[in-house]
Amino acid sequence: MGWDGAGGYNRQRNFSADASAGIKILASAMDQEIDDVASAMQLCWARDGQNTPTGNIPMGGYRLINVGNAASVSDFITAKQVIENVPVYMEDTTTSVDTVSVSAQFFTSVSAGQAPAGGTKILVKVGSHKQSAPVLKFSGHSANIYFPGGGAVDGLVSAAVHEFIYNSADSVWETGIDRLHPRTDTEITAGVTPSNFQFAPGDVRRYGAIGDNSTDCTQAFTDALASNVDIYIPPGNFRVLSTLTVSTARSTVRGDGIQSTIVFNPSSNNDELFTATNQDNISFVNFQINGNVGTATGKRGFNFDSTNSRIILDRVYCDTLDGYAFRHDQSQYDQLINCRFLNTGNGTDDNGVAVVFATWANRVQVIGCRFGNNDRDISVASGNAITIRDCSFELTGSLMGNTANWDTSVEIQDCAGVTIENNYMEGIRTSATAGVITLKSSSTLCAGASIKNNHIVADVGGTTYSKNLVYLAGDVKGAEVSHNSLQDGTSGVQSFIKAGNHKVIAYGNYYVDQGAEVSAHNSIMALISSPELVELDVAHTFTYDPGSLADGAGETTSTTMTGVALGDFIDVAAPYDLQDITVTAYAQAANTVEVRVQNESGGVIDLASGTWKIMRRIGDT
């Protein structure tokens, strides 16, 4: 055989050499040579397809070029067929908001801007968000991108891989998939068409909001509220210029903390940011409202009426709203939880109340909130079951230049079942007719108030105005002031407690005036207005040395006890064994207690001098 097994062919005879050697060319030698050539030809691959290879064909790094398109599954497939029929992965490297630019190696049908064949598929990793109707540039050819159901609109997200199919009839690239977040039924019903489909329904950016602190986002927020029950405010500063109305019950407006900020800049005075009509169970969660912008006055955060109930504010931060932060007229079941209300008011009039429950309120809770630098913090017109707990009230009234204006942290009128507990409360500018806490009865009885476990201080800045810590006015009945720290900073309080027309039980409290603890009964009572109505758990003490008493003899002494009134129950305690002497005490006159000792022991008894104690209990008033 002439083949050497490595692709080389070796002849069997060299006839020129035979002739030079005088060897005759024999027929047998020729037959052998020709038979060997014929045998070698049997191993060759005929170009017209007469035979087929019997083994693997190594190409040695060379190509089969200018081949035809495959016609069956066992045929070679050309690069052109791969690109036109199998999606080829490419990456868009542009940062343009309206262009996708890619190219495909070996794609022979596209040259000098020639359109690809109909049905050509490609996979593209998008290089940036496309925010307007994008164009796809493919190997020099440009065509619009079409989204099924909506024309060429945005929806391509950075780093996402999208499939495109070329539609030669319309000369567009179809995505092969629908929009990232297609238009919802509620958006269609509300007549709202999103402008940015890369964001989910409810995200205010979907409707055109931009958090750059300059773009007017009012319409974007309006569209989001009109077509969703869950509204999302992403981080950013979103400027809103007029009132937003919640139109669906059980809606939630949610942000990502104080970095999600609505900058409220209304064009008219006395405008509110959020309101609702005929809806309930509305929640506002984890975002900030900043009103420190623009020239409009009386800016308000939230305003609801009797058609709304169960409004929940959770981690909402309201700053610099010179009207009020939250107002609900005829509220039921509202909850303000872990919110912050700062800089409410303008320091010149009586409009700056951070939280207002107008007309009446039923079962409302203010829990874990921080109030700071407001003209007034909370005002309740009337109602029942009001709870204010675990809050901080700081620098209340510090904006006010005139103490005749708002001057209390919390004012509650005509309410039954008020609980104010576990709070830190400051009130710099409290007048003679108000307190850090003010409870009033103007038209109906205010009953069952519990003020306990609070730290209440009237004067932090040292301003020398008359002030009260707990002020009870009118028919406030059944009030309990217990286990509080009642303190003044430097200038002295007028009253720790200023009672109204009914009995107040005060026990377990810690009293401090001008930095010094006040512990004696009369000293405490000297700092209580209408002390005859306040029952303390602090005993009055006096030094008494009874004379030597024969059997059947007795004597009477009197002591001044501030607050005592005729009809009070008086208990007396001696500091030693009375040795069968009987002791009685009674209210002899206003602020006067008379003590009677009577010896009925059968012998002479001379009691020693000592410090005696008196406790009083007030009858129903």
VOGU-3710 file (C-alpha; in Angstrom, 3 decimals, decimal comma):
1> mgwdgaggyn> 0,000/0,000/0,000  1,267/3,464/-0,948  -0,352/5,301/2,003  1,947/5,558/5,002  -0,822/5,998/7,623  0,034/9,665/8,175  -1,564/11,016/5,007  1,563/10,514/2,781  1,610/8,384/-0,409  4,780/6,438/-1,436
11> rqrnfsadas> 5,226/4,875/-4,871  6,321/1,239/-5,157  8,642/1,658/-8,228  10,779/4,386/-9,764  10,756/3,616/-13,492  13,316/6,316/-14,383  15,741/4,717/-11,961  15,001/1,275/-13,463  15,745/2,580/-16,945  19,070/4,063/-15,832
21> agikilasam> 19,924/0,714/-14,284  19,015/-1,168/-17,460  16,034/-2,781/-15,893  13,206/-3,384/-18,265  9,819/-1,967/-17,508  7,821/-5,096/-17,075  4,071/-5,409/-17,383  3,929/-7,024/-13,965  5,706/-4,081/-12,407  3,348/-1,660/-14,126
31> dqeiddvasa> 0,318/-3,646/-12,962  1,616/-3,575/-9,388  2,124/0,201/-9,486  -1,193/0,915/-11,129  -3,022/-1,450/-8,747  -1,438/0,387/-5,815  -2,639/3,768/-7,165  -6,096/2,331/-7,712  -6,112/1,044/-4,150  -5,091/4,502/-2,874
41> mqlcwardgq> -7,872/6,157/-4,869  -10,391/4,029/-3,014  -9,417/5,881/0,178  -9,972/9,382/-1,285  -13,117/11,545/-0,615  -14,833/12,311/-3,931  -15,969/15,946/-4,234  -19,151/14,994/-6,079  -20,364/12,904/-3,163  -19,855/9,448/-4,773
51> ntptgnipmg> -18,426/8,094/-1,519  -18,375/8,945/2,168  -15,601/9,121/4,783  -14,959/6,025/6,838  -13,243/7,824/9,701  -12,966/11,192/11,450  -11,584/13,974/9,251  -9,086/16,266/11,048  -9,107/19,844/9,639  -5,799/20,960/11,116
61> gyrlinvgna> -7,229/24,334/12,132  -8,719/25,078/8,730  -12,344/25,859/7,885  -14,950/24,586/5,526  -15,871/27,792/3,766  -18,774/28,946/1,591  -20,934/26,056/2,751  -24,640/25,839/2,093  -27,404/26,116/4,653  -28,348/22,949/6,461
71> asvsdfitak> -31,318/21,104/4,986  -31,714/18,318/7,560  -30,862/17,673/11,163  -27,697/15,783/10,135  -26,295/18,685/8,055  -23,741/21,307/8,963  -25,343/24,560/10,247  -23,904/27,870/9,105  -23,089/30,787/11,407  -25,807/32,733/9,622
81> qvienvpvym> -28,370/30,057/10,430  -27,286/30,047/14,076  -27,738/33,805/14,416  -31,029/33,878/12,558  -32,580/30,892/14,311  -30,838/30,459/17,678  -30,648/33,503/20,033  -27,063/34,724/20,234  -25,971/36,401/23,492  -24,612/39,948/23,244
91> edtttsvdtv> -24,039/42,788/25,695  -25,198/46,382/25,337  -22,406/48,700/26,454  -24,228/52,021/26,064  -25,457/54,194/28,914  -27,982/55,969/26,729  -31,560/55,994/27,982  -32,996/55,418/24,495  -30,532/53,150/22,654  -29,457/49,514/22,785
101> svsaqfftsv> -26,343/48,892/20,670  -24,918/45,429/19,874  -23,120/43,601/17,043  -22,800/39,932/15,996  -19,606/38,455/14,552  -19,974/36,446/11,270  -23,521/37,744/10,769  -23,163/38,000/6,999  -26,714/39,105/6,204  -26,250/42,423/8,027
111> sagqapaggt> -23,751/44,700/6,419  -23,793/48,410/5,686  -27,050/48,747/7,683  -28,875/45,873/5,970  -31,916/44,639/7,934  -31,669/41,175/9,506  -33,895/38,408/8,251  -37,381/38,125/9,665  -37,447/35,937/12,775  -33,825/36,661/13,746
121> kilvkvgshk> -33,428/36,145/17,471  -30,864/37,695/19,786  -30,295/37,806/23,550  -29,116/41,151/24,914  -27,875/42,109/28,361  -29,039/45,710/28,708  -26,373/48,186/29,806  -28,611/50,800/31,482  -32,264/51,607/32,289  -34,053/52,722/29,141
131> qsapvlkfsg> -36,465/55,469/30,166  -37,928/56,456/26,813  -38,900/54,681/23,564  -35,661/52,809/22,784  -33,968/51,910/19,485  -31,934/48,741/18,936  -28,826/49,176/16,792  -27,692/45,789/15,510  -24,532/45,539/13,416  -25,178/48,911/11,820
141> hsaniyfpgg> -28,935/48,523/11,377  -31,414/50,499/13,570  -35,004/49,637/14,407  -37,430/50,484/17,198  -38,120/48,083/20,048  -41,749/47,036/20,356  -43,402/45,860/23,585  -46,494/43,686/23,048  -49,631/45,503/24,121  -48,217/48,990/24,218
151> gavdglvsaa> -45,902/50,096/21,416  -42,317/51,146/21,940  -42,292/52,138/25,621  -39,702/51,804/28,356  -39,312/48,695/30,426  -35,739/47,549/29,827  -33,885/47,210/33,114  -30,133/47,532/33,552  -28,261/44,190/33,677  -31,373/42,219/32,701
161> vhefiynsad> -31,156/39,838/29,715  -33,934/40,297/27,155  -34,806/38,291/24,055  -35,544/40,209/20,835  -37,114/38,858/17,634  -36,911/40,851/14,417  -40,266/41,481/12,761  -39,374/42,200/9,130  -42,965/43,108/8,203  -43,066/46,000/10,738
171> svwetgidrl> -39,298/46,633/10,828  -39,194/46,439/14,624  -37,548/44,303/17,255  -40,147/42,618/19,457  -39,162/41,804/23,001  -40,654/38,355/22,857  -42,011/39,050/26,362  -44,471/41,534/27,763  -43,497/44,623/29,748  -41,672/44,072/33,020
181> hprtdteita> -44,722/45,306/34,936  -47,681/45,604/32,533  -50,567/47,961/33,073  -52,947/46,637/35,723  -56,722/46,384/35,638  -57,006/48,991/38,425  -54,817/51,386/36,441  -57,002/50,874/33,384  -60,162/51,421/35,446  -58,728/54,588/36,980
191> gvtpsnfqfa> -57,599/55,870/33,589  -53,959/55,892/34,716  -51,206/55,088/32,207  -47,808/54,508/33,829  -44,829/56,255/32,299  -42,138/53,884/33,550  -42,940/50,172/33,458  -39,688/49,065/35,038  -41,221/49,900/38,453  -43,951/47,829/40,099
201> pgdvrrygai> -47,539/49,067/40,470  -47,852/51,461/43,397  -44,261/52,726/43,172  -44,614/56,477/42,628  -41,703/56,384/40,142  -43,871/54,232/37,873  -46,096/57,277/37,374  -43,300/59,779/36,799  -42,136/60,808/40,283  -38,473/61,790/40,536
211> gdnstdctqa> -36,931/62,317/43,969  -34,645/65,191/43,010  -36,324/67,813/45,269  -37,290/69,897/42,243  -39,613/67,886/39,971  -43,332/68,364/40,653  -44,470/64,884/41,708  -48,055/65,802/42,636  -49,663/64,072/39,648  -47,482/60,989/40,057
221> ftdalasnvd> -48,621/60,574/43,683  -52,220/61,276/42,657  -52,088/58,540/39,984  -50,488/56,084/42,409  -53,229/56,677/44,999  -55,988/56,507/42,390  -54,975/53,091/41,061  -53,424/51,196/44,002  -54,030/50,239/47,620  -50,307/49,844/48,355
231> iyippgnfrv> -48,249/52,904/47,506  -44,464/52,888/47,783  -42,277/55,967/48,263  -38,642/55,057/47,539  -35,663/56,966/48,956  -35,509/60,499/47,582  -36,989/63,966/48,039  -40,326/64,091/46,215  -41,867/67,544/45,884  -45,686/67,733/46,178
241> lstltvstar> -47,531/71,009/45,582  -51,141/70,292/46,571  -53,428/67,918/48,476  -53,323/64,158/47,884  -56,554/62,209/48,425  -56,654/58,548/49,461  -59,549/57,110/47,492  -59,532/53,437/48,535  -60,189/51,826/51,914  -57,430/49,749/53,507
251> stvrgdgiqs> -54,771/51,630/51,575  -51,170/51,801/52,757  -48,655/54,493/51,877  -45,213/53,153/52,733  -41,638/54,413/52,516  -38,133/53,341/53,485  -37,629/55,646/56,472  -36,662/59,305/56,673  -34,744/58,953/53,412  -38,177/58,651/51,745
261> tivfnpssnn> -39,259/62,282/52,006  -42,243/64,213/50,699  -41,279/67,864/50,414  -44,600/69,665/50,850  -44,599/73,012/49,047  -48,244/74,033/48,469  -49,048/77,041/46,341  -51,841/78,221/48,677  -52,111/78,784/52,429  -53,759/76,353/54,843
271> delftatnqd> -53,353/73,386/52,527  -53,014/69,796/53,729  -50,887/67,054/52,223  -53,065/63,946/52,801  -56,815/63,598/53,158  -59,486/60,990/52,413  -63,250/60,775/52,011  -65,506/57,893/53,063  -62,604/55,518/53,664  -61,296/53,641/56,688
281> nisfvnfqin> -58,318/51,518/57,719  -55,753/53,752/56,038  -52,102/53,337/57,033  -49,139/55,633/56,528  -45,844/53,918/57,278  -42,178/54,845/57,510  -41,634/58,079/55,580  -41,011/61,765/56,247  -42,923/64,960/55,474  -40,865/68,142/55,334
291> gnvgtatgkr> -42,713/71,468/55,185  -39,637/73,673/55,543  -39,910/75,074/52,025  -41,848/77,740/50,135  -43,805/80,762/51,323  -47,265/79,288/51,972  -48,412/79,358/55,607  -50,630/77,034/57,602  -49,188/73,887/56,004  -50,835/70,734/57,353
301> gfnfdstnsr> -49,788/67,118/57,150  -52,903/64,926/57,524  -56,546/66,020/57,709  -59,453/63,574/58,080  -63,134/63,936/58,933  -65,986/61,855/60,320  -66,214/59,740/57,154  -62,830/58,167/57,970  -61,953/55,824/60,828  -58,957/53,850/62,032
311> iildrvycdt> -56,182/56,008/60,601  -52,760/54,590/61,436  -49,494/56,506/61,354  -46,501/54,261/61,955  -42,981/55,755/61,950  -44,105/58,880/60,103  -41,871/61,911/60,624  -43,478/65,352/60,302  -41,183/68,359/60,358  -41,940/72,090/60,077
321> ldgyafrhdq> -45,671/72,130/59,371  -46,819/75,463/60,723  -50,519/74,519/60,793  -50,719/71,030/62,266  -49,161/67,671/61,539  -52,228/65,450/62,095  -55,904/66,352/62,515  -58,937/64,071/62,683  -62,429/65,376/63,296  -64,617/62,740/65,016
331> sqydqlincr> -61,974/60,049/65,051  -62,319/56,415/66,016  -59,629/53,809/66,654  -56,766/55,961/65,344  -53,219/54,901/66,203  -50,131/57,094/66,054  -47,167/54,797/66,690  -43,461/55,652/66,874  -43,952/58,879/64,934  -42,079/62,158/65,176
341> flntgngtdd> -43,711/65,592/65,187  -41,255/68,496/65,191  -41,442/72,271/64,755  -45,216/72,531/64,394  -46,421/76,138/64,617  -45,092/79,553/63,774  -44,724/81,078/67,222  -47,259/83,845/66,671  -50,768/82,376/66,792  -52,789/79,466/68,164
351> ngvavvfatw> -52,768/77,235/65,081  -49,632/75,257/65,780  -50,833/72,001/67,338  -48,957/68,900/66,261  -51,821/66,398/66,780  -55,489/67,446/66,919  -58,487/65,224/67,648  -61,347/67,622/66,955  -65,025/67,457/68,052  -64,573/64,046/69,669
361> anrvqvigcr> -62,269/61,024/69,682  -63,013/57,437/70,581  -60,366/54,864/71,543  -57,376/56,598/70,045  -53,765/55,797/70,926  -50,595/57,839/70,720  -47,711/55,497/71,526  -43,938/55,829/71,339  -44,001/59,194/69,556  -41,584/62,085/69,857
371> fgnndrdisv> -42,847/65,672/70,001  -40,370/68,524/69,856  -40,390/72,299/69,557  -44,132/72,536/68,854  -46,480/75,300/69,995  -48,643/72,543/71,466  -48,293/68,794/71,122  -51,703/67,108/71,488  -55,229/68,540/71,706  -58,382/66,446/72,231
381> asgnaitird> -61,770/68,183/72,137  -63,805/65,406/73,784  -64,334/61,653/73,759  -63,308/58,572/75,691  -60,553/55,995/76,061  -57,645/58,234/75,110  -54,203/56,678/75,596  -50,907/58,570/75,447  -48,009/56,303/76,343  -44,216/55,980/76,006
391> csfeltgslm> -43,837/59,351/74,285  -41,348/62,173/74,544  -42,540/65,795/74,676  -39,614/68,200/74,403  -39,357/71,993/74,391  -43,116/72,465/74,049  -44,007/76,106/73,543  -40,437/77,131/72,788  -41,529/78,782/69,550  -43,977/81,007/71,354
401> gntanwdtsv> -42,921/84,551/72,114  -46,196/85,355/73,883  -47,226/83,147/76,795  -50,877/84,050/76,281  -50,909/81,708/73,302  -50,553/77,935/73,204  -48,760/76,848/76,325  -49,334/73,168/77,135  -47,966/69,854/75,959  -51,213/67,883/76,171
411> eiqdcagvti> -54,699/69,376/76,495  -57,706/67,046/76,799  -61,289/68,229/77,313  -64,475/66,405/78,274  -62,999/62,917/78,070  -63,645/59,794/80,111  -60,969/57,175/80,572  -57,799/59,118/79,837  -54,484/57,315/80,321  -51,239/59,301/80,220
421> ennymegirt> -48,343/57,108/81,264  -44,624/56,411/80,857  -43,903/59,701/79,095  -41,139/62,291/79,256  -42,793/65,717/79,190  -41,331/69,220/79,015  -43,228/72,488/78,855  -41,201/75,675/78,885  -44,003/78,197/78,596  -46,933/77,115/80,730
431> satagvitlk> -49,188/79,902/81,992  -51,316/80,159/85,118  -54,303/78,718/83,242  -52,586/75,692/81,749  -50,123/72,940/82,595  -47,714/70,607/80,910  -50,722/68,260/81,114  -54,096/70,018/81,017  -57,391/68,199/81,588  -60,564/70,283/81,299
441> ssstlcagas> -64,259/69,833/81,682  -66,180/72,455/79,737  -69,532/70,902/78,856  -69,451/67,324/80,147  -67,709/65,467/82,940  -64,068/64,552/82,469  -63,723/61,360/84,484  -61,349/58,525/85,249  -58,024/60,087/84,249  -54,852/58,177/85,115
451> iknnhivadv> -51,604/60,135/84,980  -48,803/57,857/86,086  -45,163/56,901/85,646  -44,320/60,118/83,810  -41,375/62,466/84,124  -42,928/65,940/83,968  -40,848/69,104/84,038  -42,152/72,632/83,538  -39,052/74,714/82,993  -36,000/73,685/81,033
461> ggttysknlv> -34,943/77,072/79,717  -35,230/79,025/82,961  -37,951/81,385/81,727  -39,734/82,881/84,733  -43,406/82,450/83,860  -46,075/81,055/86,162  -46,560/77,426/85,326  -48,240/74,220/86,390  -47,291/70,617/85,812  -50,713/68,940/85,981
471> ylagdvkgae> -53,643/71,302/85,499  -57,179/70,033/86,112  -59,964/72,488/85,348  -63,692/72,163/86,041  -65,444/68,858/86,597  -62,436/66,547/86,310  -63,496/63,668/88,526  -61,661/60,550/89,657  -58,230/61,732/88,556  -55,213/59,768/89,761
481> vshnslqdgt> -51,719/61,286/89,624  -49,313/58,574/90,705  -45,674/57,500/90,539  -44,619/60,520/88,533  -41,479/62,591/88,765  -42,798/66,151/89,023  -39,923/68,576/88,600  -39,047/72,165/87,831  -35,716/73,369/86,504  -34,730/76,789/87,822
491> sgvqsfikag> -37,513/79,336/88,171  -40,024/77,520/90,362  -43,457/76,121/89,623  -46,736/77,703/90,580  -48,300/74,268/91,109  -47,242/70,672/90,888  -50,957/69,881/90,666  -53,727/72,386/90,133  -57,044/70,753/91,012  -60,457/71,570/89,582
501> nhkviaygny> -63,735/70,889/91,381  -63,175/67,300/92,464  -60,887/65,078/94,468  -57,475/64,137/93,053  -55,534/61,185/94,419  -51,783/61,796/94,321  -49,457/59,082/95,568  -46,030/57,665/94,887  -44,853/60,893/93,255  -41,416/62,487/93,468
511> yvdqgaevsa> -41,498/66,276/93,821  -38,623/68,649/92,957  -38,780/72,442/93,019  -35,862/74,532/91,707  -33,523/71,566/91,892  -34,378/70,518/95,464  -36,571/67,618/96,511  -39,782/68,591/98,306  -40,841/65,841/100,690  -42,777/67,439/103,585
521> hnsimaliss> -46,540/67,339/103,320  -47,105/71,039/103,852  -44,260/71,976/101,493  -45,779/69,855/98,759  -49,231/71,226/99,453  -47,876/74,762/99,244  -47,140/73,983/95,593  -50,585/72,541/94,916  -53,522/74,713/93,941  -56,795/73,828/95,721
531> pelveldvah> -54,917/71,534/98,117  -58,167/70,662/99,888  -58,995/68,573/96,789  -55,697/66,711/96,591  -55,141/63,589/98,670  -51,477/62,802/99,239  -49,855/59,642/100,451  -47,300/61,850/102,276  -48,018/62,139/105,989  -48,031/65,455/107,783
541> tftydpgsla> -45,643/65,383/110,759  -45,562/67,490/113,897  -43,716/67,403/117,218  -45,946/66,750/120,226  -45,141/66,283/123,928  -48,338/65,372/125,824  -48,477/66,409/129,472  -48,658/64,046/132,440  -52,207/62,749/132,488  -54,015/61,344/135,502
551> dgagettstt> -56,515/58,578/135,005  -59,582/59,980/133,285  -57,771/63,132/132,170  -57,071/64,217/128,625  -55,736/67,067/126,526  -56,120/68,492/123,054  -53,530/69,962/120,676  -53,850/71,281/117,146  -51,519/71,394/114,154  -51,614/73,101/110,775
561> mtgvalgdfi> -52,005/70,625/107,917  -52,321/72,296/104,551  -55,290/71,120/102,526  -57,366/69,750/105,368  -61,043/70,630/105,139  -64,084/69,901/107,256  -65,428/66,454/106,483  -62,053/64,850/105,806  -61,166/61,544/107,416  -58,108/61,943/109,668
571> dvaapydlqd> -55,795/59,165/110,858  -53,143/59,827/113,533  -50,098/57,755/114,533  -47,855/58,175/117,595  -44,137/57,319/117,470  -44,288/55,033/120,544  -46,472/52,768/122,697  -49,484/54,783/123,864  -49,839/52,661/127,028  -53,616/52,373/126,714
581> itvtayaqaa> -54,098/56,061/126,033  -56,678/56,636/123,311  -55,995/59,128/120,502  -58,455/60,708/118,073  -58,007/63,356/115,378  -60,400/65,351/113,250  -60,530/68,334/110,922  -61,273/71,208/113,235  -61,194/73,889/110,518  -59,637/74,519/107,129
591> ntvevrvqne> -55,956/73,538/107,274  -56,274/72,633/110,957  -56,290/69,212/112,603  -57,071/68,760/116,294  -55,633/65,775/118,163  -57,172/64,543/121,459  -55,326/62,213/123,868  -57,366/60,601/126,680  -56,000/58,561/129,576  -58,407/55,802/130,657
601> sggvidlasg> -55,673/53,423/131,749  -56,347/53,542/135,521  -53,070/55,278/136,364  -50,934/58,312/135,657  -49,165/58,324/132,248  -46,659/60,851/130,970  -45,890/60,243/127,285  -42,595/61,448/125,881  -42,139/64,087/123,221  -41,987/62,726/119,670
611> twkimrrigd> -42,809/63,224/116,005  -46,399/62,339/115,311  -47,924/61,630/111,844  -51,282/62,511/110,363  -52,856/61,203/107,170  -56,018/62,557/105,613  -58,521/60,970/103,303  -60,923/63,088/101,333  -64,556/62,138/101,081  -66,239/62,100/97,695
621> t> -66,213/65,514/96,030
//
